Amino acid sequence: MTVLNLTAQTPFVTKDGSQIRSILDRTNAPVEKQSLAEATVQAGGATQRHYHRLSEEIYFILEGAGRMEIDGETHEVKPGDAILIPPGAWHTITAHAPLRFLCCCAPPYAHEDTYFE
């Protein structure tokens, strides 16, 4: 059994500029097919627009407010919203108020699978 607490995870900055705390991924658990992390973006900040060739992502907004853009389509997001980001889709999230959200990736998140314009 693997049980890890969020508060015990060390934050790091991803290639897109968000701050992440891995909850369960290949670096801290015997994970093979997915990863789960908490991401934060400060008010007025945004992730760099990017895509993943392999990973399908789901964002689940816990706190804050912002705007999600996927392949040119935008939507205002708030707590309780779940966002599907297909592999190959260009995306960015901008924080109007400090954002905190869960990010699930399948296959697991990898810096090597993050691409920019």
Beta strands, then each sheet from edge to edge (+ up, - down):
strand 1: 12-13
strand 2: 19-24
strand 3: 35-41
strand 4: 56-70
strand 5: 73-77
strand 6: 82-85
strand 7: 91-106
sheet 1: 1+ 2- 3+ 7- 4+ 5-
sheet 2: 1+ 2- 3+ 7- 4+ 6-
end
